[in-house]
Each structure stands twice: as C-alpha cells, then as structure tokens.
Amino acid sequence: MTGLPKQIGRMLLFIIAQGLIFGQLEFGWGIHPMVYPLFILMLPFDTRPVVLMVVAFFTGLGVDFFMNTFGLHASAALLIAYIRPELFRLFSPRDGYDSLKEPSMSEWGVKWFIQVAGITIVIHHVWFFLLEYFKWSAWTEILQSSILSSIVTLVIFIVIQVLFFKKPKKV
C-alpha cells in the first residue's frame, strides 16, 4: 500500500486510535496523551502546504467528532501543520531531505525525531490547553497539563515508532 491509500488508512487509524483508545485513558494530573499529531508529522516531506493544512484540519475535525471538543483538536492540528515546514527546514540535514524517505525515527535517527516531535508536541499541547482552559488564571493547569501530556505523548510516539516503523533493510 503506497501513496494516497496508505495516507488515508493511516489518518483513519490515528483518528480512531485517538478517539477510542488514547482519548479515553485517564492518567490523572491533567495528562491527556494525543497521538494524532504523529500522523501529521509523518506525512511525506514533499506534501504541499495547502494539502498539509487541509489534511490536518480534517484529521483534527475527526478527533473533535470523537472527543466532542468543538474544534480544539482541529485548531491545534492546523497550527502544527502550519509550523511543520519551517520546523523541518530548521532540522534539515545539510543535503536536505530525501523525498523517498518518510519522516520517521528509523529513517532520520532518534535525535532528529525526538527534537522535531518534541517541539511539535509541546507547541500542539500548549495551544490545545490554552484554548481548552481559555483563561489566564488557569496558567498552572495549562503548564502542568501541557508539560506532563507532552512527556507522555512523546514516549508514546517513540513506542509507536519502534513497534510499527521498522528500519528499512539495506540492500
């Protein structure tokens, strides 16, 4: 499975996993793991910005449908889709990215993945919790939820990468 069918299947899988599994987990202390940003991060490098924004919007909207969050996830997904090209440019290797490879830990290394995913997750979570609480008097809850949820989400991203995205075989 390659190209568009692969990406559609992946998108549906991440939306369903977020809505039915990760969105229902209760960790306490305001921890809410969100795995669907990994789908947006793993879209091909050469995805045009407009397509990236549309796909992110519908991904977030799908999660909003499951979680009954009225656009919070769509907004956060749009934000990370907007910053993704600049973030990738910031962490680009000297020779640029190989468009045949996907943005994964197995292709680009643990350090690259943790840096890119970590920054993306923190931005996503801070934006999400700012909108969710929507008052400055809740800044401690916003920071606590953002930091703890970011840590748990990054660990889940790494586990998903290790379990489901194997290193390509060398020929």
Sequence and secondary structure as in RCSB ss.txt:
>XXXX:A:sequence
MTGLPKQIGRMLLFIIAQGLIFGQLEFGWGIHPMVYPLFILMLPFDTRPVVLMVVAFFTGLGVDFFMNTFGLHAS
AALLIAYIRPELFRLFSPRDGYDSLKEPSMSEWGVKWFIQVAGITIVIHHVWFFLLEYFKWSAWTEILQSSILSS
IVTLVIFIVIQVLFFKKPKKV
>XXXX:A:secstr
  HHHHHHHHHHHHHHHHHHTGGG   STT     HHHHHHTS TT  HHHHHHHHHHHHHHHHHHHT TTHHHH
HHHHHHHHHHHHHHHT  TT   TTS SSHHHH HHHHHHHHHHHHHHHHHHHHHHHH SGGGHHHHHHHHHHHH
HHHHHHHHHHHHHHS      
